[in-house]
Amino acid sequence: MTAAARAPFLIIFAMFLCFITLVARAETAGPRLKFSMALPDEACRFRLEDVKKGWTETDEWAWKEICEGRTVNFNDRLKEEFNPTDPEHLNKWSDKGRMLHRNFLKTILLHEPFQSAIPPWGVHIIGAVFQHDVDLRYGTIDRRLFLEESAFAASVLLGQVTTSATVSFNGSKITGKLGMNTISVGGNLYMRKKAEFKDVDMTGAIVGGLINMTGSTFRGTLGMNGISVGRSLFMGEKADFEDVVDMTGAIVGGQLGMTGSTFRGTLGMEAISVGRNLFMHKKAEFEDVNMTGANVGGQISMTGSTFRGTLDMDAISVGESLFMRGQAEFKDVSVISSRIDANLDARSAILGNLDLTGTKIGGELRLGTIGNDVAWKNYNTEDKEPDSPRMILQNTNVGALQDTKSSWPSVLELNGFTFERLGGFRASEEELPHNRGSDWYIDWLERDQTYSPQPYRQLARILDASGHQSMASDILFASREREFREAWPDEPKKWLGLLMLRMTVGYGHGWRYFWALGWVAFFTVLGTGILRLKEERLDNGKKLGFWYSLDMLLPIVRLREKHYEADLSNEWVRYYFFGHKVVGYVLVFFVLAGMTGLTEWI
């Protein structure tokens, strides 16, 4: 047979060998299962006997319920309730009728053919017990996963899991670690209904919907630094956080609620960003809180809550108001170099120390209305005597100052403090400046133990602009009086200059200019007495007296030319009137200095 004749036979033989090889490989690999999810009211199409898995009857029942679109409810199956957080139900943690295989969830959620058989509404399990780690790390889940009112005796590991749906641990208890670092959840994340957790790691998690932890207990650390929440984050309704909560750099698109909850460890919220409101009110309790650099688009409400440690709100930005009122209690509050676009309302708060250095408040600083004053409290420390309550307002700027006579602490720092008006929107008639009087404001300014003229001038400017010119003059006079007192003995030259100003024109403020007239009258009468005592006369024999003394005292002005032609006979009298003229020049100098504002340079 020629080569050309053998070619067709060789080709057919090669094709036959390929077919035999493919069949052999298919038999070795076992049967390939091809099916879709069960139709409504249809039995599960998947035959468990086709897959080797070592599942128990409980596992098989649970899968059948999931496959056919029902909730896996062990409580209904066993006709008994199970609360994993209730110590009286501890014996049910060993109930084999509730236990699922250690790889049950991993198998059905991450592997075919189970994955495709799960209905669109996902997996919903109630009352189960998981004795071993649930490890779904790096997996992709395209169905809802609800593991509710269930007991986890080990850890649940969801690190770097990606799911487009919702995840829920409502009412469950996880005694090991809940690892959700860099998880990506397209829907919501539920951890509420009195669920209980130990250590939780959510570092870098991304949740497209909301996170709800209301009413739950976290017995270990809660790491949420760098998380991103598309909607709101709820941590309120008496939730209990027993250890450190780290939310550094978290981004919350909606509201952040901690209403009525207890934070027993440090709450770290540095550089957190909240799109709407931050609620930390309604008798919530905190230890140390660090909110440095936080950015809140709406309001912050701490009304009625207790902060037992340091509350650090340095460099925060608040789009609306900061509420610290309603018997809220604060030991030590720092709000340095911050911006509050509306009001800071601390009426009826209990405060130890409040530092507002460099902060800008666009609206009102509200420290009190009638019956709603700030109460200042000494906080005892173990190693030293308690310091007096202190409020620091250095370089602070506010739109309006709403206070009462009794709403201020005993120690203030006011250098650089500026405000545009006294009295806020709800200021009462009793608390307006003219009903307080100058003495109260002077005492208020002297609560700053370090003297600076700026707070006095600021207050005087506002009083003058509001029509209280006399009070403004009193405030400026009090400023120079304090400067005069503090100049001795370290600055004797300054002290002497201020003494001259004080004695001549009352530092040049208000009606105190008339003090110079008093000195004119005094020296005129003194000179008159000396002239009469020595019987000094003009050339025509007329006695010199009052008018001569006055004429010699007034510089530039000449009342009578003959007074300047008089030759005083007594040498001592001549020396006196030389000094008499000098006194006149000095008085005129200080009067002019006061009128032109030159006294401020002394």
Order of alpha helices (4+ residues) and beta strands (2+ residues): alpha-alpha-beta-alpha-alpha-alpha-beta-beta-beta-beta-beta-beta-beta-beta-beta-beta-beta-beta-beta-beta-beta-beta-beta-beta-beta-beta-beta-beta-beta-beta-beta-beta-beta-beta-beta-beta-beta-beta-beta-beta-beta-beta-beta-beta-beta-beta-beta-beta-beta-beta-beta-beta-alpha-alpha-alpha-alpha-alpha-alpha-alpha-alpha
